[in-house]
Amino acid sequence: MPERSTTKPSDNALFDDIRHLGRLLGDVIREQEGQAMYDIVEKVRQQSVAFHREGEAQQRRALDRLLQGLSRDQAVSVIRAFSYFSILANIAEDRHVLRRRHAHELAGGKPQPGSVRAALDKLRKAGFEAAQIEDFFAHSLISPVLTAHPTEVQRKSLLDAERVIARLLAERDQPLPPRRQREIDAELRARITQLWQTRLLRYTKLRVSDEIKNALSYYDSTFFNEVPRLYIELEQDLDELFPREDGKSWRLRPFFRMGHWVGGDRDGNPFVTAETLAYALRLQARTALEHYINQVHALGAELSVSLMLASASPELLALAESSPDNSEHRKDEPYRRALIGVYARLAATLRKLGGAEALRHEVGQADPYPCAEAFVADLRIARDSLAGHHAEALARPRLDPLIRAVEVFGFHLATIDLRQSSDKHEEVVAELLATARLCADYSALDEAARIDLLLHTLQDPRPLRVPDAPYSDWARSELAVFEQARQARRLLGEDAIRQTIISHTESVSDLLEVLVLQKECGLLHGTLGTAGASAELLVVPLFETIDDLRNAPDIMRGFYALPGMAELVRSSSALQEIMLGYSDSNKDGGFFTSNWELHKASVALAELFAPLGVDHGIRLRLFHGRGGSVGRGGGPSYEAILAQPAGTVGGSIRLTEQGEVISSKYANPDIGRRNLETLVAATLEATLLSARGKSGEQPARQGVRTGAPQTFLQAAAGLSQVAITAYRELVYGNPRFVDYFYAATPISEIAGLNIGSRPASRKASQSIADLRAIPWSFSWGQCRVALPGWYGFGSAVEQFIAEHPENGAELLARMHKQWPFFRALLSNMDMVLAKSDLAVASHYAQLVTDTRTRKQVFAAIEQEWQRTVQAMRQITGEQEFLQSNPTLARSIRARFPYIDPLNHLQIELLRRFREGQTDERTKRGIHMSINGIAAGLRNTG
């Protein structure tokens, strides 16, 4: 535990909370496991701290002897202790972030970077006017998308208990009577006892339905309350900083929308079907409607306005008269009567869309609402009546947020994306064409022939499907998903499902195949090339590998060169969404090259769509497939959005939120609002503020969008070429690497952990190419190497400086200072390196039984790590990790002494397990250690 004397005054409260929670956890361990077990936990911690600080062979041997001497049950108890301490430290840290922000605001300091207030202040100082801000919000869309790729290893039961602890910790911060302080401590101890007596792991495989429920749990805790609050605070800031010329208050259209992959992502997951999609849609509608029902019920209690004391509008009186409520006791209370009628209609809507009954039965029968807009219209009648009769104050606490919530979430709650791999679409189209006797072997055709055949099919109004033909189960299943999407759009509105994403897009025909599938399922109207033809779902290519990213502009150019295609897109939505994959491009080409190719693809696509916007009014929106770890595109969202090339954000952005990052960002409602606000602030700044370089050099042609001079672009290209070579030589070129990876990381054990509904590998092999990017990154994070977040960069910088001895180092330093892309990239790498630990990693290397393999591969990793650290120091001028980010440095410093024991115990249990101790308790201990390390590091998946 860090001593108080070593902390800054502003951090004292944090370490006090950590100590307090640690003491309570220690008390629980003594009570539950006995003093002897508590003493063992402390001894392990002390030995681990010594190894972490000194890393000498003597400390390693002492730690090894201690861990090897633990019984299986003792090892599991120690793992549980440190796992829960990491979880409690996370809660304390989140509380401290909010505490410091609150103190900053009370002190009247400048708005903090990343806040909407700070972004608007920048825009005002830059000379932007209200009309420009209004135009931005009129056309913008900001959408975080919760995905079905969980590396979230915590169970919902634990997350719920953690939310209570966070709430109690916040209350404990306030001046309270001693009795209440004692009560809070008793409640904290009770919840920590609950944690200790609740199993950490799932004993059964996570199902898609479980993933759906987990995602929806964040709505009641955070999104329903914090999204409306975000709008309200934003409009207040706009009223102050950008007053409208007409004197009216700002009222923003719902530009913020939630998205989901959960229930619609079929790529590699055979358990996602039309039935699970229908289940997800039904459960989403139920979640939204139950929230609205509870709010309307509460409003009925609050709006006890009597006609004997105040008037109401004719519209409100008519709404009250239409209510099934005829009670004599409420004859003079029109708002209550009206809301009882609204409640009855909502209950009927819940029955129809959600398949459930309202907890409190309605007074009488009523028709369900045909759409969310009709519900909002009734709420606005009540709101306008209150405002017109000196009671607007009654609308602000609950009615206004409810109206905003319905505008944002509707009855569908969030837009579900469909996703499937291009080869699976191809299989279905090939079967349809073969059964219709149009092409016996579609897959054997070359690209030109495929395009001709698919265009002919799209220009023919007749369907391909032959009635009663014996189609395969797979084809029927895939078509059923599109048919379910069509039904959902009719029932829940167009926003229920809007996108169909094509994984592994490699050709123009991949996009056309999805249009053919839409045609077969009633989602394509008219025929290609005829006036008014339109597709209901956006066809979204996902470019994932390095080659795919490089080919993306040519593929999209070829797609829009097809006759009638631009007109079809314009009639459909006038929008082309393109998804960029961070995970697979990283696994394919390494950290630097992945980021560089993503950057180049963004620029090239923006340039391609500029004339399409002029000629056809088609806008481009980029969808960023970011993961939890930096190696998969993770890291601070604010810096990531600002680092996008100028002209590529354009007021609209969608980005994925995955794994344990979802809980770290959104489990705490205040932290959640801060993260939502960051997305809005960054999109505002990236869209409206110029990204001009400050070097004074003439930008290259493509630099008009990158904001970088030609020398920067050339340097980045050179770095990328060396970085990908170094990375691929290790990962794909070293024949010993695969054996090292499977032995020195817990990848095999992660594959057995019940953290997701899909397999860890696309095929039954140990090939790195077949392994999914999530367990790839997750495994390297567990063993504290975090290789996907830095490998290859050191070699690239070393060679660059050697080839440019006069000015290479100075140029890279200038790139770091002046180019947001390069600065954000190095900032993320700095965080990854700070969380890595080669001393711990060397301990994992001992699991590799072949000495030659262990020495060769680990030496390569260690040498590249040293080169990368040296490169970072040369470029940034900082000798310590996170020197410019003391808050994050403090966080990592505080948690390392409690993560390291988990690593060492994981290594010991892996050794036992692989030597034949395959009993369930040992296996469970390994999985618990995976859970604890993930919780401690926070963004490893």
KEVOBA-544921 format. One record per residue (C-alpha): residue in one letter; z, y, x. Coordinates in steps of 0.2 Angstrom, whole numbers, plus 2048, in hexadecimal, padded with zeros to 3 digits. Last residue first. Layout:
<recs>
AZYX...
</recs>
This chain:
<recs>
G7887DC7D1T7937E37DEN7997F47D6R7AB7F37D3L7B17ED7E4G7C37E87DEA7BD7E17CDA7AF7D77D6I7BB7D17E3G7C77CB7D5N7BA7C27CBI7B37B97DAS7C57B47DFM7C87AD7CDH7B87A37CFI7BF79B7DFG7D07987D7R7C878F7C9K7BE7837D4T7CE77F7DDR7D777C7CCE7C97717C6D7C97657D4T7BB7657E0Q7C57637F0G7B675B7F9E7B3765809R7A97727FFF7B87757F4R7C4777803R7B978380CL7B578D7FCL7C878E7F9E7CB79580AI7BD7A1809Q7C37A77F8L7D47A97FFH7CE7B580DN7C37BF801L7D17C17F5P7DD7C6803D7D07D4807I7CF7DB7F6Y7E17E17F6P7E27EA807F7D17F1803R7D67FA7F3A7DE80A7F9R7D180E807I7C380B7FBS7C98187EER7CE8247FCA7BC823803L7B58257F1T7BF8367EFP7BC83B801N7A983B7FFS7A284580EQ7AA83981AL7A582A810F7A481F81FE7AA82782FQ7A182F83DE79783B833G78884483BT77D83E82DI76E838836Q776831846R78582A83DM77A821831A76F81A83EQ77F814848V78580B838T774803835R7727FD847Q7847F5846W77F7ED836E76F7E783DQ7787DF84CE7857D7840I7787D0834A76E7C9843A77D7C184BF7827BA83AV7717B1839Q7717AA84BK7837A584CR78579D83CT77479383DR77978D84FT78A78884AD78577E83AT79477D82FV79278E827L7A379181FQ7A879B82FA79B7A882AY7A87AD81CH7B47B2829S7A77BC832A7A47C5822V7B77CA821A7B57D2833L7A47D982DD7AB7E381FS7A07EB812K7A77F8806A7A4807812L793800816V78E800803M795811800D78B81880FM77B80F809N77D8197F8S77F829801L77082580DL7658227FDA76B8317F5R76783C804F756835806F7518387F4P75A8497F4W75084F803Q75785E80DK766858816H762846819M75084A81DR75685782AA76184A832L75183E832L74784C83AE75484F848A75683D84CG74383B84EN74084C858E73C84986AP73F83686AH73383285CE72E82085FA74081B864I747825856F73C81C84AQ74080B852E75380E850V75181583FA748806838S7537F9841G762801839F75A802827G7567EF827Y7657EA81DW76E7F7813G7727F3801P76B7E1800L7777DC80EA7877DF804V7907D6813R7A17D680AC7A07C3806Q7A17C77F3G7947D57F4W7887C97FCS78A7BD7EEF7887CB7E0S7787D17E8W76F7C07E7P7787BC7D7I7707CB7CFA75F7CA7D7R75B7B97D0L7577AB7DCD7457A47DCA7407AE7EBI7507A97F4S74B7977F2Q75978C7EES7507837E0A75177F7CEK74778E7C8R74B7A07C2S75C79F7CBA76D7A57C5P76B79D7B4R76D7A87A4S77B7AA798G7867B47A4I7977B47ACN79C7A27ABL79E79F7BDG7947907C3A78679A7CBI7937A47D4E7997947DCS7887917E4I7877A37E9P7987A37F1T7917AA802A7917A3813A78A79280FY77C796803F7777A580DY77879C81ED76D78E817V76079A811F7607A4821R75C79682DP74A79682BN7497A982FG73A7B1828Y73F7B4816V7507BC817L7517C182AE73E7C582DR73D7CC81CY74A7D981FA7447DF831T7327E082AI7387EA81BA7427F6825V7337F9832Q7277FE825S73380781BL738812829G72681782CA72381B81AA73382681AA72D82F82AQ71C832822L724839812F73084481CT72284B827Q71884F817P72485A810A730854801G73185B7F0T72B84A7EAR7208517DDV71785E7E7G71A8527F5Q70B8477EER7008557F5A70A857804P717865805Q714873811E72487581CG731882818S73F875819K74787A809G73E86D7FER73A8717ECA7438667DFS7428737D1L74F8737C4L74A86F7B2T74785C7B2A7538567C0E7608627BAL76085E7A8T75F84B7ACA76E84C7B8A7788557ABV77484979DL77883A7A7T7888417AEE78E84579CL78C832798N79782E7A8R7A483B7A4R7A5835792G7A8823798I7B58297A4D7BE830795P7BB82178AN7C1814797A7B7804796Y7A780E799K7A38107ABS7AD8027B3S7AA7F77A4I7977FA7A5V7977F97B8E79E7E77B7G78D7E17B2Q77E7ED7AEE7797FE7A8T7678007A7L75E8117A8R75381B79CI74D82C7A0S74583A797G74584D79BG73684C7A6V73E8407B3T72F83D7BEG72A8507C1A7358527D0P7378417D9Q7488397D4A75683D7DFL75F8477D1I75F8377C7A76782D7D5E77483A7D9Y77A83B7C7S77A8287C5P7868257D3G7818147DBG7778057D5G7658027D8R7677EF7DBG76C7F07EDV7787FE7E8S7817F17DDG7827F37CAG7707F27C6R7627FF7C2G7537FB7B8H74D80D7B7F7428117A8L73581E7ACR72E82879DL71C82E79ER715839790I704837787G6FD847780H6EB840782D6E284C78EV6F0856795G6FD848795L6F083B79CP6ED8487A9A6FF8487AFF7008357ADL6F98307BDE70383C7C7A7138367BFL70E8247C3A70B8287D5V71B8327D7S7268247CFA71D8177D9K7208207E9H7338217E5L73480F7E0E72B80A7F0W7378147FAN74780D7F1S7417FB7F4T73B7FF806F74D80580AF7577F7802G74D7E7806G73C7E2802D73C7D47F5K74F7D37F1N74E7E67EFS73E7E67E4D7467D97DAS7557E47D6Y74E7F57D4G7417F27C7L7378017C0M7348017AEI72580B7A7E726814796Q71581B78FL717827781A70B82E774S714823768S70881875FS6F982475CR6F982A76EV6FB818775L6EC81276BE6E2821770A6E581E782M6E080C780G6D080F776P6C5808784L6CE802793A6D180F7A1Y6E381179BF6E77FF7A1G6DE8017B1R6E78107B6M6F88087B1I6F37F97BCD6EE8047CBP6FE80F7CAA7097FF7C9N7017F67D8R70D7FC7E5L71C7F97DAD7157E77D6D7137E47E9I7257E97ECT72B7DE7DEE7317E57CDF7257EE7C2L72A7ED7B0P71C7F17A4V7227F9794V7177F6784L71F802777L7217F9767E7197FE757A7077FD75DS6FA809755A6E880A750G6E581B747A6D281C74BT6CB80C751G6C9807763L6D67F9763T6D87F3751G6E37F9743H6F67F6743L6FF7ED751L7107E774CG70B7DA740C7107CB74AE6FF7C5751K6FB7D7755Q70B7D975FL7077C9769V6F57D076DL6FE7E1773V7097D677EE6FA7CE786L6F27DE789L7007E4794D6FF7D479FS6EC7D679FV6EE7E67A9S6F67DC7B8E7067D87C1T7147DB7B5H7227D17BAS72D7D47ABI7247DB79CI72F7E6791T72D7E877EQ7347F8778R738800768I7457F575FA7527FC753D74B80E755E73E80B748G74A80873AL7577FB735L74E7F0729R73B7F372CR73E7F473FA7497E473EQ73B7DB735R72E7E0743A73A7DB750Q73D7CA748E72B7C7748F72A7CB75AV7387BF75EA7307B2753L7207B375DE72A7AD76DS73279F763R72279975BA71979976CW72878F774D729782767S71777E769Y70A78375CP704775750A6F877F745D6FE781733P6F4792732V6EA796741R6F17A574BL6E47B0753P6E57BE746R6D57C6740P6D37D9742D6C87D6752Q6C97E475FL6DA7DE766T6D27CD769H6C27D4771L6CE7DE77CL6D77CE781L6C77C5785D6C07D3790I6D17D5799R6D37C279CA6C17C27A3A6C47D07AFE6D57C87B5D6CE7B77B9L6CF7A97ACA6D87997AFS6E779F7A5Y6DC7A1795D6D878E796A6CF789786C6CA79A780L6C57A076FR6C978F766A6D779775BT6E378A762A6DD78E774L6DF7A1771L6F079F76AE6F6794777A6F079F785V6F87AE77CV7097A477CE70879F78EE7037B1794H7127B878CK71D7AC796D7147B17A6S7177C37A2S72A7C07A2Q7337C6792R73D7D578CL7407DC77BD74A7EC77BI7587EE76ET75B801769A76D804765L778806756H76B800749F77280973AG77081A742F77881B754V77482D758E772836748V78082B741A78C83074FR78884374DI78C84273BL79C83973FP7A184674CD79E854740L7A984B732R7B884773DP7C0856745R7B3863741A7B186272EL7C2868729A7C0878732E7B087B728A7BC87E719H7B8890714H7AC88A705G79B88A70CA7A088071CL7A9873711S799872706D78E871715R79886271CA79985870CI78685A709R78485671BL78D845719D78184170BA772845715V77983B724F77982B718A76782E713E762830725A76A81F729C75E81671EP75C80E70DY76F811709P776802700D7778046EDA7888066E5Q7957FB6DDG7A78016DBV7B78056E3E7B27FE6F4H7BB7F06FCR7C57F470CL7C07E971AA7AE7EC716E7A47DB713A7987D4720G7867CF722G7827DF72DL7737E5724K7757E2712R7887E0711L78B7EF71CT77F7F9711A7897F4702A7997FA70BL79080A710R78B80E6FEA79D80B6F8Y7A3816706V797824701G79D8236EFI7AF8246F5L7AA8326FFA7A483C6F0R7B48386E7R7BE83E6F5Y7B484E6F8P7B48526E5E7C78526E3D7CB8596D2K7C88486C9R7D183F6D6H7E18386CDE7D68356BDS7CD8286C7N7BA8266C3D7B48216D4P7A38196D3S79C8296DBS78D8326D4E7988406CDA79E8436DFL78D8456E6A7898516D8L79885B6DCL79385B6EFE7828616EAP78986F6DFS7938756EDA7A68756EDS7B48816E8A7C68826EDL7D78826E6M7D68796D5L7C68706DBS7D28676E7V7CE8636F9S7D68526FFL7C985070DE7D4848719A7D7837710G7C583570CL7C083A71EA7CA82B724H7C081F718V7B082771EQ7B5824730N7BA81272DI7A980F724Y79F818732H7A780C73FE7A47FD734L792803732A78F804745T7967F3749R78E7EA73BA77D7F173FQ7807EB751L7857DA74BR7767D8740L76A7DE74EA7727D275BY7727C474EA75F7C774BL75C7C775DT7667B775FE75B7AF752A74B7B5759T7507AC769V75A7B0778F7617A077FP75279C78AN7577AA796G74B7AD7A4D7447BC79CR7497BB78AD7527CC789G7547D1777G7667CC773V76E7D8780W7617E3787H7697F277FG76680577DM770813778R769824773F76B836778F75E843772P766844761R76085575CL76B863762R773871757W777881761S78088E757K77689B74FG7748AD756D7618AD753E75F8B1766R7698A176AP7778A3776F774899787L784899791E791899783D788891774L781884781D792880787Q79887D775E788873771L78C868780E79E86577BI798860769Y78B854770L79784C77CR7A484A76FP797841764V794835773E7A6833776N7AD82C766F7A081F761F79C81B773T7AE81877AS7BA80A774D7B1807764Y7A080676CY7A57FD77CS7A97ED772L7967EC76DA7917E677FN79E7D877FK7997D276EI7877D1773E78B7C8783D7967BC779S7877B976DV77C7B577CR7887A8782L7947A8791K797796797T7A878F793Y7B879079DR7B87A379DL7C37A97ABL7D27B57AER7DE7AB7A3T7EA7B6799Q7FC7B379FW7FB7C07ADL7F27CC7A3Q7FE7CB794T80C7CE7A1I8037DD7A7R8027E3795A8157E0792R8197E97A2L80F7F879DE8177F878CA8287F8794D8238067A0I81D810791E82E80D788R837813798Q82D823798R830825786R843824788P842830797P83A83E78CL827841791P81D84D79BQ80C84579CD8058397A9R80D82B7A0E80282E791A7F382B79DL7FB81B7A4L7FE815792R7EB81778EA7E580E79EI7F180079AV7EA7FE789R7D87FE78FE7DD7F179CA7E37E678ED7D37E7785L7C97E3795L7D47D4798S7D07CD787K7BD7D1789R7BD7C6798Q7B97CC7AAV7AB7C67B4E79F7D47B0T7907CF7BBP7877CF7AAH7747D17A9A7717D3796T76F7E6798L7777F5791V76A803791P76F815795S76382078BI75F83278DL750839783S74984B784H73C85477AA747860770F75486077DF74986878AD74187477EE75287B779I75687D78BQ74688778EA74989177EA75A895784E75489D794F7548977A6G7578A37B4A75E8987C2K76F89E7BER76E8987ADL7678877B2K7758857BFD7828897B2L77A87C7A6A77C86F7B3A78E8747B7R7928737A5V7898627A3S79585B7B0G78D8537BFP79485F7CBQ7A58667C5P7A68767BBK7AE8837C6G7C18847C6G7CB88B7B8A7DB8827BFL7DC8797AEE7CB8727B1H7CF86C7C3A7DF8647BCH7D585B7AFR7C98557BCR7D784F7C7R7DF8457B9L7CF83D7B3V7CB8377C4H7DD8317C6R7DD8277B6D7CD81E7BCE7D781A7CCA7E68147C3I7DB8087B9N7D28027C8A7E37FF7D1L7E87F47C2I7D87E97C4S7DA7E77D6F7ED7E27D3Y7E77D67C7S7DB7CE7D3F7E97CE7E1A7F57C57D6R7E97B87CFI7E37B47E0V7F57B17E6S7F87A67D7V7E879C7DBA7ED7997EDQ7FF7947E8D7F77877DCR7EC7807E9S7FA77F7F6L7FA78C803G7FB787815Q7E978A818L7EC79C813L7FA79F81FR7F179682DD7E17A082AL7EB7B082AA7F37AD83AR7E37A7842R7DA7B783CQ7E87C2843Q7E67BA854A7D37BB854E7D47CE852G7CE7D8842E7DB7E6846R7DC7EF835H7D57E2829F7DE7D3832A7EF7DD831V7EC7E181FS7E87CF81BQ7F87C9823Q8027D6819R7FA7D1809V7FC7BF80CK80F7C180FE8117CC800V8097BE7F5I8147B17FDD8237BB7F9Y81E7BC7E7M81C7AA7E6A82D7A77EDQ8357B37E1G82F7AA7D2E81F7A77C9Q8217B07B8E82F7BC7BBR82B7BF7CDI8197C17C9V81D7CD7BAD8297D77C6G81B7D87D3L80F7DE7C5L81B7EC7C0R81D7F17D2G80A7F17D5L8087FC7C5H8158087CCR80D8087DDI7FC80B7D7D8028197CBD80B8217DAF7FC81F7E4L7F18297D8A7FE8367D5N8008397E8D7ED83C7E9S7EC84F7E7P7FA8507F5K7EF847801T7F5836806T7FC830816S80E835813R80E82B802E80B81B80CP7FB811807M800800800
</recs>
